[in-house]
Amino acid sequence: MAAGTTYKQCSCRDDHGRRLGQKCAKLRRANGAWSSRHGTWYYQVELPPNPDGSRRNPLRRGGFATQAGAEHELAAARDLLAIATLGDLEGRIQIADLIQRAIKATRQLPDPAAVRKAARLGHDPGTAQVTVGQWLDEWLAAKKNLRAGTARSYEAHVRLYYRPHIGHIRLNRLRVADVASMFDAIDERNDAIAQARASGDPAQLATVKGRWLVGAATKQRIRATLRSALGTYMKQHPGMLNVNVAALVALPSGKRPRPLVWTGERVRVFQHDFQHRLDAARASGRRVSPLDIWLSTPRPSPVMVWTPAQTKVFLTAARSHRLYTMYHLIAYRGLRRGEACGLRRADTDLDASVTTIRWQITQLGWATEQAPPKSEAGERHVALDTQTAAVIGAHRRRHDQEEEQAGGAWHEAGFEFTTETGEPLHPAAVTAAFEQIACLAGLPPIRLHDLRHGAATLALAAGVDIKIVQDMLGHSSRAITSDTYTTVLPEVAHAAAEAAAALIRLGEIA
């Protein structure tokens, strides 16, 4: 292997415009010593041939202020070239290719220690230079046959968090502190959103509209994406990474928040806070949306459940809305929003008083996807009580009238709940209407998904076996049902189970 040389040159040119290079007289002093004020130091070292056997240009690097600096990098280049033995021509060619790629991409030599480790393990030394962002892109591209929602979740984690914060770091240099720092940045963003919402200032609220806090459970999912990607890399490149650093990052538990009931005292505190924020916003003189203030006013828990009486208030207020039957079905039988949107008319047998959950419409950003439920437990038969079956029957009669009135503008898609022209409902539109009705009815806020929680809580409070409630909700395990709902039961007295059922009943449906 060639030892390589160091030399000094400058960019001066002669009278004909040719560069003088090493021949410039200014490079040396009168006594023959090198000038410290003119020119810079370079090194040159021969590289192994190209893969086709042709001669490869030497590696020339310059711009060093001192000869020692040039000699230091020359030594690193020699270390790299010495990793593969003279008899291992293929290995020497791989290292030469790696050197040239690294210089082109980063203007730096590869790390000799990382390349030596890759060569020792029998890997292409070039894999030692992959960055976190590059590997995540490669990992995502190889993930075939994923559900659209899962693929979008992975892509969002990479795009929003990993690529901006740690995507530039070489994979073999990724540390626990790097990943922890990314989650610190997420916490800072959460704090900024929370402060803006707590201010009640419409201008500040506008800056965070549509931005949501990243909760503990979401952080766990974000971490799981990196852990899976690193795990795949470690399987494909054994020995290249000493440990899966994502698994070592300390995060708060991602356990589901426990639902709380909107008791009288909690409602009074909420209404006081809501009115105070609304008055402050109106006093600013800006245009105010009471619904936005209502939605942004803090709640005792992310998951709140209405009492039977509150649920009755909502359903009474919603009765004139064309989506009333959907809300009734969610409140009584605990369907998910996507399941209600995706319910086909053919899947509900009113004579047998049963509906079958086979499809759902999920929201991906603003786009939607129609697909079966995620798990086998999600595909289920849900028994209908007499009143709910009657409500659906009345809805179908109105639905048929809408079809007749729409005439040629009707788009028959077979769904139970549709737009006025027969098209599938967008889940966001269902949520927006729910929030508007609840706010105008003077109720404390819950998520539409929490209406489903209310159905489960009422069933458990009425003494229904938890296994039956699990099947009704489509939970994959009894533990999920138990962990989510049993803590609410003390607040919904068992002795009032019969009264609760009576409170929610609305009377006959025309």
C-alpha positions as CSV (number, residue, x, y, z in Angstrom):
1,M,0.0,0.0,0.0
2,A,1.3,3.4,-1.0
3,A,2.4,5.6,2.0
4,G,1.1,8.8,0.4
5,T,2.7,12.2,0.5
6,T,2.0,15.7,1.8
7,Y,2.8,18.9,-0.1
8,K,2.1,22.6,-0.2
9,Q,0.6,24.6,-3.0
10,C,-1.2,27.8,-3.8
11,S,-3.6,29.2,-6.3
12,C,-1.2,31.7,-7.9
13,R,-1.0,31.8,-11.7
14,D,1.7,32.7,-14.2
15,D,1.6,35.3,-16.9
16,H,-0.2,32.8,-19.2
17,G,-2.9,32.1,-16.6
18,R,-1.6,28.6,-15.6
19,R,-1.7,27.7,-12.0
20,L,1.8,27.6,-10.3
21,G,0.7,25.0,-7.7
22,Q,3.8,23.7,-5.9
23,K,6.2,25.8,-8.1
24,C,5.2,29.2,-6.6
25,A,8.3,31.0,-5.2
26,K,6.2,32.5,-2.4
27,L,5.6,29.1,-0.8
28,R,9.1,29.3,0.8
29,R,11.0,31.9,2.6
30,A,14.5,33.1,1.6
31,N,16.1,30.6,3.9
32,G,14.2,27.7,2.3
33,A,11.7,27.2,5.1
34,W,8.0,26.9,4.3
35,S,6.1,30.2,4.4
36,S,3.3,30.3,7.1
37,R,1.4,33.0,5.2
38,H,1.2,31.6,1.7
39,G,-0.5,28.5,0.4
40,T,-2.1,25.5,2.1
41,W,-1.2,21.9,2.8
42,Y,-2.4,18.9,0.8
43,Y,-2.0,15.2,0.9
44,Q,-2.2,12.6,-1.8
45,V,-2.5,8.8,-1.6
46,E,-3.1,6.1,-4.2
47,L,-6.4,4.2,-4.2
48,P,-7.2,0.7,-5.3
49,P,-8.5,0.3,-8.8
50,N,-12.1,0.7,-9.9
51,P,-14.4,-2.4,-9.9
52,D,-13.7,-2.8,-13.6
53,G,-10.0,-3.0,-13.0
54,S,-9.2,0.5,-14.4
55,R,-6.9,2.8,-12.5
56,R,-8.6,5.0,-10.0
57,N,-7.6,8.7,-9.5
58,P,-5.5,9.3,-6.4
59,L,-7.2,10.7,-3.3
60,R,-6.2,14.3,-3.1
61,R,-7.3,16.5,-0.2
62,G,-6.2,20.0,0.7
63,G,-7.0,23.2,2.5
64,F,-5.0,22.3,5.7
65,A,-3.4,25.2,7.5
66,T,-0.5,23.1,8.7
67,Q,1.5,20.1,7.5
68,A,0.5,18.3,10.7
69,G,-3.2,18.6,9.8
70,A,-2.6,17.1,6.4
71,E,-0.5,14.3,7.8
72,H,-3.2,13.5,10.4
73,E,-5.9,13.0,7.8
74,L,-3.5,11.1,5.5
75,A,-2.9,8.7,8.4
76,A,-6.7,8.2,8.7
77,A,-6.9,7.5,5.0
78,R,-4.0,5.0,5.3
79,D,-5.9,3.3,8.2
80,L,-9.0,3.0,6.1
81,L,-7.0,1.5,3.2
82,A,-5.3,-1.0,5.5
83,I,-8.5,-2.4,6.8
84,A,-8.7,-4.8,3.8
85,T,-5.6,-6.9,3.3
86,L,-3.6,-6.7,0.1
87,G,-5.0,-10.1,-1.1
88,D,-8.6,-9.0,-0.5
89,L,-9.1,-6.9,-3.7
90,E,-12.9,-6.9,-3.4
91,G,-12.6,-5.5,0.1
92,R,-10.1,-2.8,-0.9
93,I,-12.3,-1.8,-3.8
94,Q,-15.3,-1.5,-1.4
95,I,-13.4,0.7,0.9
96,A,-12.1,2.9,-1.9
97,D,-15.7,3.3,-3.1
98,L,-16.8,4.2,0.4
99,I,-14.1,6.8,0.8
100,Q,-15.1,8.5,-2.5
101,R,-18.8,8.4,-1.6
102,A,-18.2,9.9,1.9
103,I,-16.0,12.7,0.5
104,K,-18.6,13.6,-2.0
105,A,-21.5,13.5,0.4
106,T,-19.9,14.9,3.6
107,R,-16.5,16.2,2.6
108,Q,-15.1,14.0,5.3
109,L,-13.4,10.6,5.5
110,P,-15.5,7.7,6.9
111,D,-14.8,6.8,10.5
112,P,-12.0,4.1,10.4
113,A,-13.3,2.4,13.6
114,A,-16.8,2.0,12.2
115,V,-15.5,0.7,8.8
116,R,-13.2,-1.7,10.6
117,K,-16.1,-3.1,12.6
118,A,-18.2,-3.5,9.5
119,A,-15.4,-5.3,7.7
120,R,-14.8,-7.6,10.7
121,L,-18.4,-8.6,10.8
122,G,-18.4,-9.4,7.1
123,H,-20.6,-6.4,6.1
124,D,-20.2,-4.0,3.2
125,P,-18.2,-1.2,5.0
126,G,-20.5,1.3,3.3
127,T,-23.3,0.4,5.6
128,A,-21.5,2.0,8.5
129,Q,-22.2,5.4,7.1
130,V,-26.0,5.3,6.8
131,T,-27.8,8.0,8.8
132,V,-30.9,7.6,10.9
133,G,-33.0,9.4,8.3
134,Q,-31.6,7.3,5.4
135,W,-32.3,4.0,7.3
136,L,-35.8,5.1,8.3
137,D,-36.6,5.9,4.6
138,E,-35.3,2.5,3.5
139,W,-37.1,0.7,6.3
140,L,-40.4,2.4,5.4
141,A,-40.0,1.6,1.7
142,A,-39.6,-2.1,2.6
143,K,-42.7,-2.1,4.8
144,K,-45.2,-3.8,2.4
145,N,-48.8,-4.7,3.0
146,L,-49.3,-2.3,5.9
147,R,-52.8,-0.9,6.6
148,A,-53.0,2.7,5.3
149,G,-53.4,4.1,8.8
150,T,-50.4,2.2,10.1
151,A,-48.2,3.3,7.2
152,R,-49.3,6.9,7.6
153,S,-48.6,6.7,11.3
154,Y,-45.0,5.5,10.6
155,E,-44.5,8.1,7.9
156,A,-45.7,10.9,10.2
157,H,-43.4,9.8,13.0
158,V,-40.4,9.8,10.7
159,R,-41.4,13.1,8.9
160,L,-42.5,15.1,12.0
161,Y,-40.0,13.9,14.6
162,Y,-37.2,11.7,13.6
163,R,-36.0,13.2,10.4
164,P,-35.9,16.9,11.6
165,H,-34.3,16.1,15.0
166,I,-32.0,13.1,14.6
167,G,-32.2,12.2,10.9
168,H,-28.7,13.5,10.2
169,I,-27.0,11.4,12.8
170,R,-25.1,8.3,11.6
171,L,-27.0,5.2,12.7
172,N,-23.9,3.7,14.4
173,R,-23.4,6.9,16.4
174,L,-27.0,7.3,17.6
175,R,-27.2,7.6,21.4
176,V,-30.0,7.4,24.0
177,A,-29.4,11.1,24.7
178,D,-30.2,12.0,21.0
179,V,-33.5,10.3,21.1
180,A,-34.3,11.7,24.6
181,S,-33.5,15.2,23.2
182,M,-36.1,14.7,20.5
183,F,-38.8,13.9,23.1
184,D,-37.7,17.0,25.1
185,A,-38.5,19.0,22.0
186,I,-41.9,17.4,21.8
187,D,-42.5,18.4,25.4
188,E,-41.5,22.0,24.7
189,R,-44.0,22.1,21.8
190,N,-46.7,20.7,24.1
191,D,-46.0,23.5,26.6
192,A,-46.3,26.2,24.0
193,I,-49.6,24.8,22.8
194,A,-50.9,24.5,26.4
195,Q,-49.9,28.0,27.2
196,A,-51.6,29.4,24.1
197,R,-54.8,27.5,24.9
198,A,-54.8,28.6,28.6
199,S,-54.4,32.2,27.6
200,G,-57.9,32.6,26.2
201,D,-56.4,35.1,23.8
202,P,-57.9,34.6,20.3
203,A,-54.7,35.6,18.6
204,Q,-52.7,33.0,20.5
205,L,-55.5,30.4,20.1
206,A,-55.3,31.0,16.3
207,T,-51.6,30.1,16.3
208,V,-52.3,26.6,17.7
209,K,-55.6,25.8,16.0
210,G,-55.4,22.3,14.6
211,R,-52.3,21.5,16.6
212,W,-52.7,18.8,19.3
213,L,-50.7,17.9,22.3
214,V,-48.6,14.7,22.0
215,G,-49.7,12.6,24.9
216,A,-47.9,9.8,26.7
217,A,-49.5,7.1,24.6
218,T,-48.6,8.8,21.4
219,K,-45.0,9.2,22.6
220,Q,-44.9,5.4,23.2
221,R,-46.1,4.8,19.6
222,I,-43.5,7.2,18.3
223,R,-40.8,5.5,20.2
224,A,-42.1,2.1,19.0
225,T,-41.6,3.2,15.4
226,L,-37.8,3.8,16.0
227,R,-37.4,0.7,18.1
228,S,-38.9,-1.4,15.3
229,A,-36.7,0.2,12.7
230,L,-33.6,-0.3,14.7
231,G,-34.6,-3.8,15.5
232,T,-34.9,-4.6,11.8
233,Y,-31.4,-3.0,11.2
234,M,-29.9,-5.1,13.9
235,K,-31.3,-8.3,12.4
236,Q,-30.1,-7.5,8.9
237,H,-26.7,-6.2,10.1
238,P,-25.8,-8.3,13.2
239,G,-23.2,-6.7,15.4
240,M,-23.3,-3.3,13.8
241,L,-25.3,-1.7,16.6
242,N,-24.5,-2.6,20.2
243,V,-27.9,-1.9,21.5
244,N,-31.4,-0.7,20.4
245,V,-31.2,2.8,22.0
246,A,-34.9,3.5,21.4
247,A,-35.7,0.8,24.0
248,L,-33.6,2.6,26.6
249,V,-35.3,6.0,26.4
250,A,-37.3,6.7,29.6
251,L,-40.9,7.8,28.8
252,P,-44.0,8.3,30.9
253,S,-46.4,5.4,30.8
254,G,-48.6,5.2,27.8
255,K,-51.4,3.7,29.8
256,R,-54.8,4.9,28.7
257,P,-56.2,7.7,30.7
258,R,-59.1,6.7,33.0
259,P,-62.5,8.1,32.2
260,L,-64.1,10.5,34.6
261,V,-67.8,11.3,34.9
262,W,-69.0,14.9,34.5
263,T,-70.4,15.2,38.0
264,G,-72.2,18.4,39.1
265,E,-69.2,19.9,40.8
266,R,-66.9,19.2,37.8
267,V,-69.5,20.8,35.5
268,R,-69.7,23.9,37.7
269,V,-65.9,24.4,37.6
270,F,-65.9,23.9,33.9
271,Q,-68.7,26.3,33.2
272,H,-67.0,28.9,35.4
273,D,-63.7,28.5,33.5
274,F,-65.4,28.5,30.1
275,Q,-67.4,31.7,30.8
276,H,-64.3,33.4,32.2
277,R,-62.3,32.6,29.0
278,L,-65.2,33.5,26.8
279,D,-65.6,36.9,28.5
280,A,-61.9,37.6,28.3
281,A,-61.8,36.8,24.6
282,R,-64.8,39.0,23.9
283,A,-63.3,41.9,25.8
284,S,-60.3,41.8,23.4
285,G,-62.6,43.1,20.7
286,R,-61.7,40.3,18.3
287,R,-64.1,38.0,16.6
288,V,-64.7,35.1,19.0
289,S,-65.9,31.5,18.4
290,P,-67.6,30.2,21.5
291,L,-67.2,26.7,20.2
292,D,-63.4,27.1,20.0
293,I,-63.3,28.4,23.5
294,W,-65.6,25.6,24.7
295,L,-63.4,23.0,23.1
296,S,-60.1,24.5,24.4
297,T,-61.2,25.0,28.0
298,P,-59.3,22.4,30.2
299,R,-61.2,19.3,31.3
300,P,-60.5,17.2,34.5
301,S,-59.4,14.3,32.2
302,P,-58.8,13.8,28.5
303,V,-61.6,11.2,28.7
304,M,-64.8,12.4,30.1
305,V,-68.2,10.6,30.3
306,W,-71.6,12.2,30.5
307,T,-74.1,11.0,33.1
308,P,-77.3,9.4,31.8
309,A,-79.1,12.6,32.3
310,Q,-76.5,14.6,30.3
311,T,-76.7,12.0,27.5
312,K,-80.5,12.4,27.4
313,V,-80.0,16.2,27.1
314,F,-77.7,15.7,24.1
315,L,-79.9,13.1,22.4
316,T,-83.0,15.4,22.9
317,A,-81.1,18.3,21.3
318,A,-79.8,16.1,18.5
319,R,-83.2,14.6,17.7
320,S,-84.0,17.1,14.9
321,H,-80.5,16.6,13.3
322,R,-80.3,14.3,10.3
323,L,-77.4,12.4,12.0
324,Y,-79.4,11.8,15.2
325,T,-79.7,8.0,14.5
326,M,-76.0,7.6,14.3
327,Y,-75.4,9.4,17.6
328,H,-78.2,7.3,19.2
329,L,-76.5,4.1,18.0
330,I,-73.1,5.2,19.4
331,A,-74.7,6.3,22.7
332,Y,-76.7,3.1,23.1
333,R,-74.5,0.4,21.6
334,G,-71.0,1.9,21.8
335,L,-70.0,1.9,18.1
336,R,-66.8,3.7,17.1
337,R,-67.1,6.7,14.9
338,G,-65.5,5.0,11.9
339,E,-67.7,1.9,12.4
340,A,-70.9,4.1,12.4
341,C,-69.7,5.9,9.3
342,G,-68.9,2.6,7.5
343,L,-72.0,0.7,8.5
344,R,-73.7,-0.8,5.5
345,R,-77.5,-0.9,5.4
346,A,-77.4,-4.6,4.4
347,D,-75.5,-5.4,7.7
348,T,-78.4,-4.4,10.0
349,D,-81.3,-6.8,10.3
350,L,-84.1,-5.0,12.1
351,D,-86.3,-8.1,12.2
352,A,-83.6,-9.9,14.2
353,S,-82.6,-6.7,16.0
354,V,-78.9,-7.1,15.3
355,T,-76.3,-5.2,13.3
356,T,-72.9,-6.6,12.1
357,I,-69.8,-4.5,12.2
358,R,-67.8,-5.4,9.1
359,W,-66.5,-2.0,7.8
360,Q,-65.2,1.3,9.0
361,I,-64.3,4.6,7.5
362,T,-61.1,6.0,9.0
363,Q,-59.6,9.5,8.5
364,L,-56.1,9.7,7.3
365,G,-55.2,13.4,7.5
366,W,-58.2,14.7,5.6
367,A,-58.4,11.7,3.2
368,T,-60.5,8.7,4.2
369,E,-60.1,5.0,3.9
370,Q,-62.8,2.2,3.9
371,A,-61.5,-1.0,5.4
372,P,-62.5,-3.8,7.8
373,P,-61.9,-3.3,11.5
374,K,-58.3,-3.7,12.6
375,S,-58.8,-6.9,14.6
376,E,-61.0,-10.0,14.6
377,A,-62.7,-8.7,17.8
378,G,-63.7,-5.5,15.9
379,E,-65.8,-7.6,13.4
380,R,-68.8,-8.4,15.6
381,H,-72.5,-8.8,16.0
382,V,-74.1,-6.1,18.1
383,A,-77.6,-6.7,19.5
384,L,-80.1,-3.9,19.2
385,D,-82.6,-3.0,21.9
386,T,-86.2,-2.4,20.8
387,Q,-86.0,1.4,20.9
388,T,-82.8,1.5,18.8
389,A,-84.2,-0.8,16.2
390,A,-87.3,1.6,16.0
391,V,-85.0,4.6,15.7
392,I,-83.1,3.0,12.8
393,G,-86.4,2.1,11.1
394,A,-87.6,5.7,11.3
395,H,-84.2,6.8,9.9
396,R,-84.5,4.5,6.9
397,R,-87.9,6.0,6.0
398,R,-86.4,9.5,6.1
399,H,-83.4,8.3,4.2
400,D,-85.6,6.9,1.4
401,Q,-87.4,10.2,1.2
402,E,-84.0,12.0,0.7
403,E,-83.1,9.6,-2.1
404,E,-86.4,10.3,-3.8
405,Q,-86.0,14.0,-3.5
406,A,-82.4,13.9,-4.8
407,G,-83.4,12.1,-7.9
408,G,-80.5,11.8,-10.4
409,A,-78.1,13.5,-8.0
410,W,-78.3,10.5,-5.6
411,H,-75.1,8.3,-5.4
412,E,-76.1,4.9,-4.0
413,A,-73.3,3.4,-2.0
414,G,-75.2,1.1,0.3
415,F,-74.3,2.9,3.5
416,E,-76.7,3.3,6.5
417,F,-75.7,6.9,7.1
418,T,-74.9,9.2,4.2
419,T,-74.9,12.8,3.0
420,E,-78.0,14.3,1.5
421,T,-77.0,12.8,-1.9
422,G,-76.1,9.3,-0.7
423,E,-72.3,9.6,-0.4
424,P,-70.3,8.3,2.5
425,L,-70.0,10.6,5.5
426,H,-66.6,12.2,6.3
427,P,-65.8,11.3,9.9
428,A,-64.7,14.9,10.6
429,A,-68.1,16.2,9.6
430,V,-69.7,13.8,12.0
431,T,-67.5,15.0,14.9
432,A,-68.0,18.7,14.0
433,A,-71.8,18.3,14.1
434,F,-71.6,16.5,17.4
435,E,-69.5,19.2,19.0
436,Q,-71.9,21.9,17.7
437,I,-75.0,20.2,19.1
438,A,-73.4,19.5,22.5
439,C,-72.1,23.1,22.9
440,L,-75.4,24.7,22.0
441,A,-77.1,22.3,24.4
442,G,-75.1,23.7,27.3
443,L,-73.3,20.5,28.0
444,P,-69.7,20.0,29.2
445,P,-67.5,18.8,26.3
446,I,-66.7,15.2,25.6
447,R,-65.1,13.6,22.5
448,L,-67.5,11.8,20.2
449,H,-65.5,8.7,21.1
450,D,-66.5,9.3,24.7
451,L,-70.1,8.8,23.8
452,R,-69.1,5.2,23.2
453,H,-67.5,5.2,26.7
454,G,-70.8,6.3,28.1
455,A,-72.6,3.3,26.6
456,A,-70.0,0.9,28.1
457,T,-70.2,2.6,31.5
458,L,-74.0,2.5,31.6
459,A,-74.0,-1.2,30.6
460,L,-71.5,-2.1,33.4
461,A,-73.4,0.0,35.9
462,A,-76.6,-1.8,35.0
463,G,-74.8,-5.1,35.9
464,V,-74.1,-6.4,32.4
465,D,-71.3,-9.0,32.5
466,I,-68.0,-7.4,31.5
467,K,-67.4,-10.1,28.8
468,I,-70.7,-9.1,27.1
469,V,-69.6,-5.4,27.2
470,Q,-66.2,-6.4,25.8
471,D,-67.9,-8.1,22.8
472,M,-70.3,-5.2,22.3
473,L,-67.4,-2.7,22.1
474,G,-65.1,-5.0,20.0
475,H,-62.2,-5.0,22.5
476,S,-59.6,-7.6,21.8
477,S,-59.2,-8.5,25.5
478,R,-61.2,-8.3,28.7
479,A,-58.4,-6.4,30.4
480,I,-58.8,-3.4,28.1
481,T,-62.5,-3.2,29.0
482,S,-61.8,-3.6,32.7
483,D,-58.9,-1.2,32.9
484,T,-60.7,1.5,31.0
485,Y,-64.1,1.5,32.7
486,T,-64.1,-0.1,36.2
487,T,-62.8,3.0,37.9
488,V,-65.8,5.0,36.7
489,L,-68.3,2.7,38.3
490,P,-68.1,4.1,41.8
491,E,-69.2,7.4,40.4
492,V,-72.2,5.8,38.7
493,A,-74.1,4.2,41.6
494,H,-75.1,0.6,41.1
495,A,-78.3,1.3,43.0
496,A,-79.3,3.8,40.2
497,A,-78.8,1.4,37.3
498,E,-82.6,1.0,36.6
499,A,-83.1,4.8,37.0
500,A,-80.2,5.4,34.6
501,A,-81.7,3.2,31.9
502,A,-85.0,5.1,32.4
503,L,-83.3,8.5,32.1
504,I,-81.8,7.8,28.7
505,R,-85.0,6.4,27.2
506,L,-86.6,9.0,25.0
507,G,-90.1,7.7,24.2
508,E,-91.6,6.4,21.0
509,I,-90.2,7.2,17.6
510,A,-92.5,8.2,14.8
